[in-house]
Amino acid sequence: MKSVYKNIERFSRFIPPALRAFIRSKVSLKEFDLARCIEANPFRDMLKEDYPDSEFCLGIIEDVTQYHKYYIAACRDMKISYRVLDILQNNWVEIFRKSNCNAYLAWPSIMPTSAKEAFDYRLNILEKEMGAIIYPGWKESWLTEHKPRLRDWLEANDIPRPETWVFYDKQQALQFSKNTSFPVVVKTATGASASGISIVRDKSQLNKAIKLAFGRGLRPISFAPNDRQWGYVYIQRYYPNVKEWRMVRIGDSYFGYRKEPDSTGLHSASKNWSWLNPDKELLELTKKVTEKGNFTSMDVDIFLTQDSQFLVNECQTVFGCTTPAIQMKVNDVAGRYLYENGQWKFEKGDFCQNHMCNLRIGYLLSKLHVGGK
């Protein structure tokens, strides 16, 4: 079977992107995608390690797409004992009870949808019913890659956000279509890297999207053909010429850079960015959002509109740090901001090793020393 996956991998690079997307819309490549992720995990067989000087043992919750490998790399760098645990197993409660871990590290899976749903409710049970320490916590994972939940959380906490409508009734959505101005943006609840985002420019396009949302369902491009989101539609006002900032808080460290759009005007997954020193207003808004939710592992994507409004567009508790790997440079110097004595202080250094998992683990360990188990 491994040779089959390798052959698919070898020939897929020659397939044009449009044809590749068409194939994915018709054929489920779930098994191939997951096998490719496992193959790319250099720690796939290193499911546990004990270090004699490690005061704590951390449980690393396995992500089906293998992003938990960055936690493994960080633990190995820092000589922290760890166990890799599969929360999707039928007997997961017994597995976690017997793990004897002091705390658990989560990189929540967002696809397929079934994995996202399982992570959401099982992390809740692990934290709320079993009394476990999870980092990042259940609520952060619950909000991650679920845009309707985040929209409602932002509104309930009076945090500035783009004008957004979420309809769970088809007729209400169609009535909205009659009266709204265009363009608007239709998004799926989950779907990283712009895979579920469409700019809709007229009523007929929007009506088609609404009917699909309440019919077969909407599907992010990277999802399997039968993995669709239906029964609701998420519509956001389109903001022309918006500037978007990726702001990050890990523990007490703050970072930021400006995301630049691609040729279609989308910022997500554009792989374009500018090293600009984030304004104080951006740092303050990031601090406000994360303090409101008691979040210490969160990226906060913020729009700066043409009329100088700062609007929180998305929040994700974990995120890739490949393009760029460093999350902030000021005057071409890598570093972070710290908030001390009412002032923002820049400290130079590389704090982003292993997709910032070293920083996450360091912060978690500091809390375990103070009052953890």
Secondary structure, 3 states (H helix, E strand, C coil): CHHHHHHHHHHHCCCCHHHHHHHHHHCCCHHHHHHHHHHCCCCCCCCEECCCCCCCEEEEECCCCCCCHHHHHHHHHHCCEEEEECCCCCCHHHHHHCCCCCEEECCCCCCCHHHHHHHHHHHHHHHHHCCCCEECCHHHHHHCCCHHHHHHHHHHCCCCCCCEEEECCHHHHHHHHHHCCCCEEEECCCCCCCCCEEEECCHHHHHHHHHHHCCCCECCCCCCCCCCECCCEEEEECCCCCEEEEEEEECCEEEEEEEECCCCCCCCCCCEEECCCCCHHHHHHHHHHHHHHCCCEEEEEEEECCCCCEEEEEEECCCCCCCCCCCCEECCEEEEEEEECCEEEEEECCCCHHHHHHHHHHHHHHHHHHHCC
